[in-house]
Amino acid sequence: MTHQKYNDPVDVLASFCGTKAVPHAIKWGKRRYNVDKVNLVHVAQEGRGKVFYFSVSDKLNFFKLRFDTNNLEWRLLELYSE
């Protein structure tokens, strides 16, 4: 398994209900990855807003995502792949 660190902006299709966010798909470059499972969610207070960290996976990869509520930006932080 390979591990790469990034800090790349990504587009994420997510649903929001109250204070809960659930990522469903990630578009990184020209590729789209459908999220099969949300493995872990961690919330941190950064500045005036919250930052959500998600560990999600599809059938082959594990992704670490960051969602910043200050600017509504999603970033791919880490990728573990076969």
C-alpha positions as CSV (number, residue, x, y, z in Angstrom):
1,M,0.0,0.0,0.0
2,T,1.3,3.5,-0.9
3,H,0.8,6.6,1.2
4,Q,1.0,10.1,-0.2
5,K,0.5,13.5,1.5
6,Y,-1.2,16.3,-0.4
7,N,-2.8,19.7,0.2
8,D,-4.8,19.8,-2.9
9,P,-8.2,21.4,-3.3
10,V,-10.9,19.0,-4.3
11,D,-14.6,19.1,-5.1
12,V,-16.7,17.1,-2.7
13,L,-20.4,16.1,-3.2
14,A,-21.7,16.1,0.4
15,S,-24.9,16.2,2.3
16,F,-25.4,18.4,5.3
17,C,-28.0,17.9,8.1
18,G,-27.7,20.3,11.1
19,T,-24.1,20.2,12.2
20,K,-23.3,16.8,10.4
21,A,-21.6,16.6,7.0
22,V,-21.4,13.4,5.0
23,P,-19.1,13.2,1.9
24,H,-20.5,11.1,-1.0
25,A,-18.0,11.6,-3.8
26,I,-14.6,13.3,-4.4
27,K,-13.6,14.9,-7.6
28,W,-9.8,15.3,-7.8
29,G,-8.4,16.5,-11.1
30,K,-10.3,14.6,-13.8
31,R,-11.1,11.6,-11.5
32,R,-14.2,11.0,-9.4
33,Y,-14.1,8.7,-6.4
34,N,-17.4,7.5,-4.8
35,V,-17.2,7.3,-1.1
36,D,-18.3,3.9,0.2
37,K,-17.6,4.5,3.9
38,V,-17.0,7.3,6.3
39,N,-14.5,5.8,8.7
40,L,-13.8,8.6,11.1
41,V,-14.8,12.3,11.6
42,H,-12.8,14.7,13.8
43,V,-13.8,18.3,14.5
44,A,-11.3,21.0,15.5
45,Q,-11.7,24.6,16.4
46,E,-9.4,26.8,14.2
47,G,-9.8,30.5,14.4
48,R,-13.4,31.6,14.4
49,G,-14.7,28.5,12.7
50,K,-14.5,24.7,12.8
51,V,-12.5,22.4,10.6
52,F,-13.8,18.9,9.9
53,Y,-11.4,16.1,9.1
54,F,-12.8,13.0,7.4
55,S,-11.3,9.6,6.8
56,V,-13.2,8.1,4.0
57,S,-12.8,5.1,1.6
58,D,-13.9,3.7,-1.6
59,K,-13.3,0.1,-2.6
60,L,-9.5,0.6,-3.2
61,N,-8.4,3.8,-1.5
62,F,-8.4,5.6,1.8
63,F,-8.6,9.4,1.8
64,K,-8.1,12.1,4.5
65,L,-10.2,15.2,3.7
66,R,-10.3,18.6,5.4
67,F,-13.4,20.8,5.3
68,D,-12.9,24.4,6.5
69,T,-16.1,26.1,7.6
70,N,-14.4,29.5,7.4
71,N,-14.1,29.4,3.6
72,L,-16.1,26.3,2.7
73,E,-13.1,24.7,1.2
74,W,-12.4,21.0,0.8
75,R,-8.8,19.7,0.6
76,L,-7.3,16.2,0.1
77,L,-4.6,15.8,2.7
78,E,-3.6,12.1,2.4
79,L,-4.2,9.2,0.1
80,Y,-3.5,5.5,0.9
81,S,-3.9,3.3,-2.2
82,E,-3.1,-0.2,-3.3
